[in-house]
Amino acid sequence: MGIERTGTEGSPDVMSLTRRTLLGGAVAVAAAAGTVTVGTHAAAATGPGVGATTEVPRLWREFTRTPLTHPQIPFVGRAGCRGGASRLPRHRVVADVRDFGAVADGATDCAPAINRAIAAAGRAGGGTVTLPPGTFRIDDVIRIGHCDVVLRGAGSGRTTLHATKSLTELIGVYGSRYGGDKSSWSWAGGLIWLAPEARWTTLVAAIRARAWPFEGWTGNRRDEWRPLTTLDPAHQGSWTVTAADTSLLHPGALVLLRLSDDADHTLLEHMCGGGPGPQGYSWDDKTKLSSYVPYEWPVRITRVRGRRITLERPLPLDLRPQWNPQLTTHVQALTGAGVEGLTLEAVQTPQQPHLLDTGYNGVVLQCAYDCWVDDVTVRHVDNGFGLVAASACTLRRTKVTGRGSHHPYFCREGSHDNLVEDFTIEERTTPAPANTQLHGINVEGLSSYNVWSRGEMRMGTFDSHRGLPFANVRTDITVNNTGRHGGDASAGPLFGARFAHWNIRVTNHRAGLVRIDGLAPYSATVGIDEVEEFDQIDVPDFTGDLHTRLELYGSPHAVRPTNLYEAQRGLAPTDRDEGRR
């Protein structure tokens, strides 16, 4: 049996919320009263020119009442490294790559020297490895595999790593575990690769043995874990859970919350918001989707008191007995690591046919938690920035540029609670070759509670590759909507519940994957330009009422708050509110 909520809609989840100054004066007051129009004074304080009209949608007022359990908008106010901290960690400088033999002459292979410096920082217990201005040739993967190690250049406009070889050349052919002739380098791996040393080693060994691996937190065969404790039923949005046994748990520990589906697929239905549509959907033939289950969500424990455990983030889903909720171990995580202040430029080669990329890929974070990328540009890459089974990471001030990419940004294999902000996808510098594909900011594979904020997309789209991603936010983005979605039919729905597209400026007025009120169940499209269907017609996966919301259609410049993520940061409900429900 499931668990039932008591009281009126959202009443158990009313929070004592701390408002910051984000909304500003009259707009903040208006948020408590529903959709309102605010005139010149408030508009001048919050963005548009004098005399402009701004509006606070009814959805925002509803959300402030029940921020952790709203049916259409997810709470993502803690997304990113260290709960979305505005300042990224700073580690002391422990090495300069020149001391290990690196030469910024653009001709000497500096990958061995850079990797030696990184390894030395790892042996020292962490620290920053610096790259001075100049161009460093690299003929191998740059690997960050130890916690608290940061590779820092002098700035993306001053330090360049020039990559001469693809991942196929360096590691080998990487086929798909789902069969066919696809290259997994089309969605995996990076020429700068942040992953725990042991995990990276086993992945490479499996690829070279042609035993195509799973890529996540529980190993190549998803069997490298052990149970820590079972959990009692609990509601989505709760900060605390009750464990059967806390003897193996302690504050600061990173654990996996693990949820298994049942024969009736009620977990997958819950991820879609429930109701007749998901209940009538054919789940049994979605074999790729079923390979993503159990749902695995990494989270830190902040407090243990008796059988009660407080988590760093609120529960992403209900815990129901039929899903066997438990906390488990996982492979060793990479934490506290980062890449900063550099450009990774691959040797310019033509983009390959769709799904046959050779792996001139940018920066990938894998099995990483509380890691980051800041002020990094990738140029002439097959795939730009990747989050693969990565959680609670921040990508800030990143840019994809050059000859054009297959996936400029990809978020997959159960990646959760990540923040991508101040990002840019530039228009390609060479025409797209025949039979290639462009996606955009992609999310798939049961990935949840991720945010893309303050972006400039001069090409691409708001991609889903199916695999039932849910509870993700794209906000305050300008997009020339030119990409297409991907994903095998066996991967299931394009969207689960609680997708929110908020303040989206669509320069070419193309609807595909941006206006989602006819596609994503229990989701919200708020403050987007008027758009029309052309070139790609998206088909909903579920029949009947999707329980979606559309507000301020045609008015992206009027919507307040302008940035859904930043406004949620301003609300800032915490675990201390748990006892006030």
ZAZATI-526883 format. One record per residue (C-alpha): residue number from 0; residue in one letter; y, x, z. Coordinates in steps of 0.001 Angstrom, whole numbers, padded with zeros to 6 digits. Example, Ala and Ser with C-alpha at 12.3 -4.5 7.8 and 13.67 -1.06 7.14 Angstrom:
2
   torlo   tilum        c2        c1        c3
       0       A   -004500    012300    007800
       1       S   -001060    013670    007140
//
This chain:
581
   torlo   tilum        c2        c1        c3
       0       M    000000    000000    000000
       1       G    003592    001085   -000569
       2       I    006343    001025    001968
       3       E    008937   -001705    001991
       4       R    012608   -001407    002771
       5       T    014115   -003637    005404
       6       G    017570   -005144    005690
       7       T    020059   -005804    002934
       8       E    020399   -003697   -000205
       9       G    021084   -000117    000878
      10       S    021771   -001030    004497
      11       P    019464    001621    006023
      12       D    021269    004281    004032
      13       V    024915    003722    004944
      14       M    026388    007136    005722
      15       S    029206    008442    007841
      16       L    030832    010404    005032
      17       T    033415    013146    005106
      18       R    035902    012677    002248
      19       R    037616    015693    000792
      20       T    040779    015568   -001264
      21       L    038927    015458   -004555
      22       L    039802    011925   -005579
      23       G    043410    012188   -004522
      24       G    045637    009632   -002808
      25       A    045519    006159   -004308
      26       V    042344    006826   -006279
      27       A    040380    007619   -003119
      28       V    041549    004379   -001545
      29       A    040624    002477   -004682
      30       A    037057    003785   -004566
      31       A    036372    001511   -001618
      32       A    037511   -001608   -003441
      33       G    035667   -001605   -006793
      34       T    036918   -001054   -010321
      35       V    040683   -000715   -010174
      36       T    043551    000364   -012367
      37       V    045839    003066   -011058
      38       G    049237    003697   -012621
      39       T    051555    006615   -013137
      40       H    051657    008167   -009672
      41       A    047927    008613   -009184
      42       A    047388    009524   -012805
      43       A    049836    012375   -012580
      44       A    047987    013739   -009574
      45       T    044554    013595   -011155
      46       G    044747    014550   -014790
      47       P    046261    012418   -017583
      48       G    049875    012593   -018578
      49       V    052649    010570   -016986
      50       G    052149    006861   -017555
      51       A    048417    007114   -018172
      52       T    046063    004588   -016612
      53       T    043055    005642   -014572
      54       E    040184    003528   -013347
      55       V    037592    003822   -010598
      56       P    034367    002143   -011734
      57       R    032519   -000318   -009548
      58       L    029521    001995   -009693
      59       W    031411    004628   -007737
      60       R    032296    002186   -004981
      61       E    028640    001141   -004767
      62       F    027493    004739   -004720
      63       T    029706    005683   -001781
      64       R    027985    002970    000254
      65       T    024428    004202   -000476
      66       P    024726    007711   -001894
      67       L    021140    008741   -001237
      68       T    019429    005616   -002531
      69       H    021649    004169   -005237
      70       P    019403    002644   -007922
      71       Q    021269    004046   -010958
      72       I    023001    007250   -009781
      73       P    021192    010136   -008078
      74       F    022655    012103   -005206
      75       V    023131    015627   -006587
      76       G    025809    016816   -004177
      77       R    023545    019620   -002917
      78       A    022445    020895   -006341
      79       G    022722    024621   -006946
      80       C    022289    027883   -005086
      81       R    022703    027530   -001318
      82       G    023349    023830   -001571
      83       G    025977    024258   -004289
      84       A    028105    026780   -002416
      85       S    031333    027538   -004270
      86       R    030979    031259   -003550
      87       L    027842    033001   -004713
      88       P    026299    035645   -002439
      89       R    027531    039241   -002657
      90       H    025086    042059   -002032
      91       R    026095    045639   -001337
      92       V    025919    048088   -004241
      93       V    022834    050273   -003937
      94       A    022443    051762   -007430
      95       D    024258    052579   -010647
      96       V    022089    052583   -013765
      97       R    023667    055840   -014931
      98       D    022077    057597   -011978
      99       F    018679    056592   -013406
     100       G    019391    057837   -016926
     101       A    021152    054925   -018652
     102       V    023749    055913   -021243
     103       A    026260    053453   -022706
     104       D    026081    054890   -026212
     105       G    024438    051918   -027947
     106       A    021651    054173   -029236
     107       T    019590    055341   -026235
     108       D    016892    052970   -025006
     109       C    018164    052212   -021513
     110       A    015601    049569   -020509
     111       P    013440    052064   -018569
     112       A    016449    053374   -016637
     113       I    017786    049903   -015865
     114       N    014369    048726   -014702
     115       R    013966    051834   -012537
     116       A    017302    051115   -010882
     117       I    016311    047488   -010272
     118       A    012963    048557   -008832
     119       A    014708    051015   -006513
     120       A    016971    048238   -005258
     121       G    013882    046138   -004597
     122       R    012246    048925   -002593
     123       A    015469    049267   -000585
     124       G    015213    045628    000462
     125       G    017763    044343   -002037
     126       G    021253    045100   -003235
     127       T    023389    045215   -006352
     128       V    022665    047392   -009363
     129       T    025801    048063   -011403
     130       L    026225    048450   -015157
     131       P    029540    050028   -016206
     132       P    031470    048952   -019312
     133       G    029904    049808   -022646
     134       T    026885    048949   -024780
     135       F    023388    049722   -023517
     136       R    020482    049470   -025930
     137       I    017338    047909   -024453
     138       D    013930    048034   -026143
     139       D    012111    046155   -023381
     140       V    012443    043192   -021038
     141       I    014853    043633   -018123
     142       R    012953    042324   -015116
     143       I    014275    041245   -011727
     144       G    011240    040607   -009561
     145       H    012363    041351   -005994
     146       C    014411    039150   -003717
     147       D    018100    039860   -003071
     148       V    018478    042113   -006123
     149       V    021484    041539   -008393
     150       L    022186    043136   -011769
     151       R    025960    043232   -012229
     152       G    027896    044350   -015276
     153       A    031641    044904   -015515
     154       G    032158    041470   -017107
     155       S    030743    039549   -020052
     156       G    033493    040958   -022250
     157       R    032957    044566   -021138
     158       T    029236    045238   -020595
     159       T    026684    044523   -023340
     160       L    022911    044851   -023388
     161       H    021800    045142   -027015
     162       A    018194    043928   -027313
     163       T    016244    045239   -030291
     164       K    012811    043621   -029877
     165       S    011410    040143   -029393
     166       L    009020    039003   -026687
     167       T    006280    038745   -029309
     168       E    006712    042463   -030015
     169       L    006976    043406   -026345
     170       I    004311    041171   -024782
     171       G    002364    039543   -027592
     172       V    001753    036234   -029300
     173       Y    002119    033350   -026826
     174       G    000316    030206   -027933
     175       S    000609    026755   -026419
     176       R   -001782    025557   -023736
     177       Y   -001708    022195   -025533
     178       G   -003122    023615   -028753
     179       G   -001775    023946   -032272
     180       D    000038    026881   -033820
     181       K    003212    026605   -031745
     182       S    004780    029640   -030096
     183       S    005486    029187   -026404
     184       W    008284    031733   -026792
     185       S    010083    028703   -028239
     186       W    010566    027450   -024671
     187       A    009540    030232   -022286
     188       G    010445    033771   -021297
     189       G    013613    035810   -021495
     190       L    014731    039317   -022399
     191       I    016331    039197   -018962
     192       W    013619    037609   -016862
     193       L    014029    036723   -013201
     194       A    010616    035947   -011691
     195       P    008634    037203   -008699
     196       E    006942    040478   -009591
     197       A    003419    039218   -008943
     198       R    004005    035987   -010843
     199       W    005425    037821   -013852
     200       T    002471    040220   -013881
     201       T   -000098    037425   -013884
     202       L    001772    035526   -016597
     203       V    001873    038549   -018894
     204       A   -001802    039310   -018240
     205       A   -002756    035732   -019136
     206       I   -000670    035800   -022324
     207       R   -002223    039059   -023450
     208       A   -005673    037645   -022702
     209       R   -004753    034515   -024709
     210       A   -005533    032366   -021667
     211       W   -002366    030322   -022053
     212       P   -001118    029722   -018502
     213       F    000675    027071   -016531
     214       E    004038    028528   -015579
     215       G    004909    027043   -012223
     216       W    004729    027457   -008472
     217       T    000941    027281   -008117
     218       G   -000248    029899   -010578
     219       N   -001698    030095   -014067
     220       R   -004335    027446   -013293
     221       R   -002327    025520   -010657
     222       D   -004806    026520   -007968
     223       E   -002841    029122   -005961
     224       W   -001840    026946   -003023
     225       R   -003193    025661    000239
     226       P   -002242    022626    002311
     227       L   -000008    023041    005347
     228       T    000187    019464    006580
     229       T    000043    015867    005438
     230       L    003133    013682    005816
     231       D    003705    010157    007032
     232       P    005330    007569    004725
     233       A    009089    008019    004241
     234       H    011898    006754    002038
     235       Q    013708    008480   -000789
     236       G    016927    009957    000613
     237       S    015528    010804    004042
     238       W    016367    014246    005373
     239       T    013490    014247    007851
     240       V    009763    013723    007489
     241       T    006988    013356    010026
     242       A    004099    015804    009735
     243       A    000558    015504    011035
     244       D    000648    019160    012130
     245       T    003638    021514    012354
     246       S    001815    024584    013640
     247       L    002191    026398    010291
     248       L    005817    025381    009729
     249       H    009039    027034    010891
     250       P    012763    026872    010130
     251       G    013697    028843    007024
     252       A    010289    028472    005394
     253       L    010208    027522    001712
     254       V    007431    025006    001069
     255       L    006303    022674   -001692
     256       L    006392    018939   -001272
     257       R    003413    017815   -003314
     258       L    002850    014248   -004564
     259       S   -000235    013217   -006550
     260       D   -000413    010123   -008722
     261       D   -002993    007376   -008267
     262       A   -005219    005665   -010817
     263       D   -002610    002961   -011420
     264       H    000135    005547   -012060
     265       T    002377    004090   -009393
     266       L    004041    007479   -008812
     267       L    005136    007678   -012458
     268       E    006301    004066   -012272
     269       H    008341    004914   -009151
     270       M    010000    007780   -011019
     271       C    011068    005174   -013598
     272       G    012481    002760   -011033
     273       G    009488    000413   -011031
     274       G    009333   -003115   -012364
     275       P    007687   -004793   -015367
     276       G    008730   -002177   -017960
     277       P    007073    000856   -016347
     278       Q    004179   -001311   -015138
     279       G    003472   -002419   -018698
     280       Y    003766    001071   -020174
     281       S    000630    002828   -021455
     282       W    000260    005910   -019244
     283       D   -003392    006841   -019698
     284       D   -003007    008475   -023123
     285       K   -000024    010621   -022068
     286       T   -002151    013722   -021492
     287       K    000708    016221   -021589
     288       L    002640    014195   -019028
     289       S   -000382    014006   -016731
     290       S   -000592    017806   -016786
     291       Y    002786    017909   -014990
     292       V    001414    015933   -012034
     293       P    001203    016521   -009066
     294       Y    004954    016546   -008658
     295       E    005930    019785   -006886
     296       W    009332    020028   -005213
     297       P    010333    023281   -003442
     298       V    012470    022860   -000344
     299       R    013429    024829    002757
     300       I    012735    023604    006250
     301       T    015835    023706    008434
     302       R    014483    022370    011733
     303       V    011170    021560    013426
     304       R    011169    019337    016502
     305       G    007822    018026    017599
     306       R    006319    016401    014521
     307       R    009724    015855    012903
     308       I    010776    018237    010147
     309       T    014306    018382    008736
     310       L    014651    019463    005106
     311       E    017456    021300    003338
     312       R    017819    018443    000844
     313       P    017068    014722    001042
     314       L    013730    013462   -000267
     315       P    013770    012968   -004050
     316       L    011216    010133   -003952
     317       D    009470    007849   -001519
     318       L    006419    009215    000270
     319       R    003573    006722    000037
     320       P    000030    007133    001349
     321       Q   -001590    006599   -002071
     322       W    000210    009714   -003363
     323       N   -001231    011976   -000658
     324       P    002157    013435    000383
     325       Q    001784    016911    001823
     326       L    003552    020207    002299
     327       T    001772    023187    000776
     328       T    002133    026898    000112
     329       H    002984    028331   -003303
     330       V    003145    031664   -005094
     331       Q    005718    034083   -003727
     332       A    009222    032944   -004649
     333       L    012143    034957   -005975
     334       T    015187    034265   -003802
     335       G    018700    035648   -003534
     336       A    018591    037374   -006939
     337       G    021123    037180   -009741
     338       V    022601    038466   -012984
     339       E    026356    038781   -013395
     340       G    029075    040016   -015701
     341       L    027386    040967   -018952
     342       T    026551    039949   -022509
     343       L    022987    040032   -023800
     344       E    023090    040420   -027564
     345       A    019885    040327   -029579
     346       V    019603    042109   -032892
     347       Q    020607    039518   -035450
     348       T    017590    038001   -037206
     349       P    017232    034652   -038990
     350       Q    016322    031696   -036786
     351       Q    012629    030928   -037198
     352       P    011064    027602   -038264
     353       H    010804    024991   -035534
     354       L    008449    025968   -032680
     355       L    007664    029362   -034201
     356       D    010272    031412   -032313
     357       T    009339    035037   -031746
     358       G    011231    035275   -028477
     359       Y    014677    036764   -028908
     360       N    015470    034797   -025765
     361       G    018291    035144   -023275
     362       V    018072    034776   -019482
     363       V    015253    032885   -017763
     364       L    014762    032080   -014086
     365       Q    011156    031288   -013173
     366       C    009645    030445   -009772
     367       A    013119    031209   -008439
     368       Y    014974    029506   -005586
     369       D    018579    030156   -004529
     370       C    019173    032495   -007476
     371       W    022069    032564   -009934
     372       V    023597    033687   -013224
     373       D    027384    034140   -013393
     374       D    029707    035214   -016217
     375       V    026925    035897   -018711
     376       T    027001    035387   -022491
     377       V    023985    035451   -024799
     378       R    024393    036049   -028518
     379       H    022052    035704   -031523
     380       V    019212    034365   -029367
     381       D    016355    031996   -030146
     382       N    016729    030315   -026765
     383       G    019640    030847   -024416
     384       F    019309    030124   -020682
     385       G    016094    028815   -019178
     386       L    015067    027237   -015893
     387       V    011259    027230   -015726
     388       A    009821    025945   -012448
     389       A    013139    027074   -010949
     390       S    014970    025189   -008220
     391       A    018246    025352   -006301
     392       C    019727    027849   -008774
     393       T    023249    028051   -010221
     394       L    024272    029014   -013739
     395       R    028042    029449   -013798
     396       R    030407    030571   -016582
     397       T    027617    030999   -019126
     398       K    027956    030922   -022910
     399       V    025612    030721   -025918
     400       T    027066    032087   -029125
     401       G    026117    033763   -032405
     402       R    023785    032754   -035202
     403       G    022483    029579   -033531
     404       S    019774    028751   -031001
     405       H    016776    026469   -030852
     406       H    017307    025607   -027163
     407       P    020711    026797   -025926
     408       Y    019770    025594   -022407
     409       F    016328    024451   -021282
     410       C    015192    023060   -017945
     411       R    011479    022393   -017701
     412       E    008146    022698   -015891
     413       G    009308    020916   -012774
     414       S    012747    022463   -012225
     415       H    014834    020680   -009612
     416       D    018245    020717   -007890
     417       N    019828    023219   -010278
     418       L    023520    023404   -011243
     419       V    024820    024476   -014664
     420       E    028620    024482   -014621
     421       D    031447    025836   -016768
     422       F    029098    026343   -019699
     423       T    029795    026703   -023417
     424       I    027687    026313   -026533
     425       E    029693    027700   -029434
     426       E    029318    026608   -033032
     427       R    026809    028753   -034885
     428       T    028182    031650   -036911
     429       T    025619    031362   -039745
     430       P    024231    028245   -041451
     431       A    020993    026858   -040025
     432       P    017969    027935   -042088
     433       A    015671    025236   -043438
     434       N    013023    023785   -041092
     435       T    014772    024973   -037938
     436       Q    015892    022739   -035088
     437       L    018791    022479   -032662
     438       H    018541    020724   -029310
     439       G    021212    021366   -026671
     440       I    021054    020952   -022903
     441       N    017421    020032   -022501
     442       V    015559    018678   -019495
     443       E    011877    017748   -019365
     444       G    008613    018041   -017460
     445       L    009347    015896   -014340
     446       S    012472    017983   -013694
     447       S    014849    016165   -011358
     448       Y    018242    016259   -009599
     449       N    019721    018820   -011996
     450       V    023414    018849   -012985
     451       W    025321    019960   -016079
     452       S    029027    019971   -015275
     453       R    032263    020998   -017013
     454       G    030793    021916   -020369
     455       E    032024    022519   -023904
     456       M    029301    021863   -026500
     457       R    030499    022552   -030012
     458       M    027006    021683   -031231
     459       G    023823    020262   -029730
     460       T    022991    017134   -027771
     461       F    021946    015869   -024332
     462       D    018321    016553   -025056
     463       S    015170    015304   -023419
     464       H    011809    016616   -024586
     465       R    010067    013703   -022897
     466       G    007898    014574   -019911
     467       L    009699    012003   -017746
     468       P    012699    013895   -016368
     469       F    014508    011714   -013832
     470       A    017571    011660   -011565
     471       N    019686    014126   -013567
     472       V    023473    014176   -014131
     473       R    025651    015308   -017030
     474       T    029343    015063   -016259
     475       D    032761    016165   -017520
     476       I    031483    017486   -020843
     477       T    032891    017561   -024364
     478       V    030159    017451   -027024
     479       N    030040    017544   -030801
     480       N    026789    015579   -030785
     481       T    024750    017224   -033557
     482       G    021346    017989   -032043
     483       R    018057    016090   -031849
     484       H    015621    015429   -029078
     485       G    012113    016876   -029099
     486       G    008876    016311   -027263
     487       D    005326    015286   -028063
     488       A    004384    011618   -027815
     489       S    001710    012658   -025289
     490       A    004493    013810   -022949
     491       G    005521    010241   -022180
     492       P    009001    008761   -021673
     493       L    012282    010391   -022642
     494       F    013854    009379   -019331
     495       G    012922    008218   -015894
     496       A    015301    006462   -013529
     497       R    018736    007532   -012260
     498       F    020107    009459   -015201
     499       A    023904    009459   -015143
     500       H    026237    010414   -018005
     501       W    029768    010398   -016577
     502       N    033034    011321   -018345
     503       I    031640    012470   -021681
     504       R    033951    013121   -024635
     505       V    032003    012749   -027897
     506       T    034048    014336   -030654
     507       N    031964    013041   -033586
     508       H    031277    009601   -032037
     509       R    027491    009861   -032399
     510       A    025557    007848   -029848
     511       G    022199    009646   -029873
     512       L    021016    010583   -026341
     513       V    024547    010383   -024919
     514       R    024914    006634   -024615
     515       I    021733    005828   -022690
     516       D    022261    002283   -021400
     517       G    019641    001095   -023918
     518       L    017234    003943   -023230
     519       A    017014    005185   -019650
     520       P    015776    002769   -016965
     521       Y    017917    002242   -013872
     522       S    020571    004615   -015201
     523       A    024329    004747   -015798
     524       T    026644    005582   -018691
     525       V    030209    005736   -017406
     526       G    033396    006799   -019160
     527       I    032172    007924   -022574
     528       D    033889    007656   -025947
     529       E    033005    004765   -028218
     530       V    029998    005887   -030250
     531       E    027717    004552   -032973
     532       E    024133    005163   -033989
     533       F    023658    007462   -036948
     534       D    021367    010288   -038023
     535       Q    019047    009789   -035039
     536       I    018123    006364   -033689
     537       D    016700    006596   -030173
     538       V    013945    004142   -029271
     539       P    013484    002962   -025667
     540       D    010119    003629   -024080
     541       F    010113    000530   -021880
     542       T    010435   -003127   -022789
     543       G    012428   -005777   -020975
     544       D    015443   -005344   -018708
     545       L    016109   -001650   -018147
     546       H    018555   -002358   -015281
     547       T    021047    000074   -016785
     548       R    024831    000077   -016342
     549       L    027660    000761   -018769
     550       E    031230    001053   -017464
     551       L    034560    002224   -018852
     552       Y    033056    002465   -022314
     553       G    035576    004073   -024623
     554       S    037640    005477   -021751
     555       P    036442    008951   -020750
     556       H    039971    010141   -019982
     557       A    040573    007236   -017618
     558       V    037516    007406   -015384
     559       R    038035    008520   -011779
     560       P    036497    010539   -010326
     561       T    036487    012715   -013425
     562       N    033495    014782   -012324
     563       L    030574    012992   -010691
     564       Y    029058    016129   -009200
     565       E    032284    017365   -007621
     566       A    032986    013911   -006242
     567       Q    029556    013838   -004653
     568       R    030266    017223   -003115
     569       G    033332    015565   -001636
     570       L    031207    012885   -000001
     571       A    028860    015508    001472
     572       P    026289    013452    003416
     573       T    024125    015818    005465
     574       D    021026    015773    007618
     575       R    023300    015012    010600
     576       D    023823    011547    009162
     577       E    020113    010798    009464
     578       G    020410    009632    013026
     579       R    023352    007319    012222
     580       R    021409    005017    009908
//
